[in-house]
Amino acid sequence: MKVREVLELLDQAEANVKMAIVAYQTRIFESPYTSWEFTQKSLELQDILDELKTLRKKLESMDPEEEFKGEEVIKALVKLKNLRSHAL
């Protein structure tokens, strides 16, 4: 997979993580019994988003036509791309 394609996958993954963060943050105020869990999950997702931003910086410094060899990174991005915040 080329770096350009990985960046496109990264765009989709970032969008899904951002939507999931918003979904959890809106649920924080639903109940005092579950607010802690939703707060924790939104913070975990924010950490993931920060890691994606770091990855973006690295990928943007590479040649877009170069082959990307991080199979584990690609698998993680595919999982995040398929993340559905409304199903949480």
C-alpha positions in Angstrom: 0.0 0.0 0.0 1.4 3.4 -0.9 1.8 6.2 1.6 -0.9 8.2 -0.2 -3.4 5.4 0.3 -2.4 5.1 4.0 -3.0 8.9 4.4 -6.5 8.5 2.9 -7.2 5.6 5.3 -5.8 7.8 8.1 -8.3 10.6 7.1 -11.2 8.2 7.5 -9.9 6.8 10.7 -9.5 10.3 12.2 -13.0 11.3 11.2 -14.5 8.2 12.8 -12.5 8.7 16.0 -13.7 12.3 16.2 -17.3 11.3 15.8 -16.9 8.6 18.5 -15.4 11.2 20.9 -18.4 13.5 20.3 -20.8 10.6 20.8 -19.2 9.7 24.1 -19.0 13.3 25.3 -22.7 13.9 24.7 -23.5 10.7 26.7 -21.5 11.9 29.7 -24.4 13.8 31.0 -27.0 11.1 30.6 -26.6 9.5 33.9 -24.3 10.0 36.9 -23.8 6.3 37.1 -22.3 6.0 33.6 -20.7 9.4 33.2 -17.3 8.2 34.5 -17.2 5.4 31.9 -18.1 7.7 29.0 -15.5 10.3 30.2 -12.8 7.6 30.4 -13.7 6.3 26.9 -13.6 9.8 25.4 -10.2 10.4 26.9 -8.9 7.1 25.5 -10.2 8.0 22.1 -8.5 11.5 22.4 -5.2 9.7 23.1 -5.8 7.6 19.9 -6.5 10.8 18.0 -3.3 12.3 19.2 -1.4 9.2 18.1 -3.0 9.4 14.7 -1.9 13.1 14.4 1.7 12.0 15.2 1.4 9.3 12.5 0.1 11.8 10.0 3.2 14.0 10.6 5.4 11.0 9.9 3.5 10.0 6.8 3.4 13.5 5.4 7.2 13.7 5.5 7.4 10.6 3.3 7.1 10.3 -0.5 3.4 9.7 -1.4 4.3 7.1 -4.0 6.6 5.2 -1.6 5.4 1.8 -0.4 4.3 1.7 3.2 5.5 -1.4 5.1 3.7 -1.0 8.4 1.2 -3.9 8.2 0.2 -3.6 11.9 -0.4 0.2 11.4 -2.6 -0.5 8.4 -4.6 -3.1 10.3 -5.2 -0.7 13.1 -6.3 2.1 10.7 -8.7 -0.2 9.0 -10.3 -1.1 12.4 -10.6 2.6 13.2 -12.0 3.3 9.8 -14.7 0.8 10.4 -15.5 2.2 13.9 -19.1 3.3 14.1 -19.7 5.8 16.9 -23.5 5.3 16.7 -23.0 1.7 17.5 -21.2 2.3 20.7 
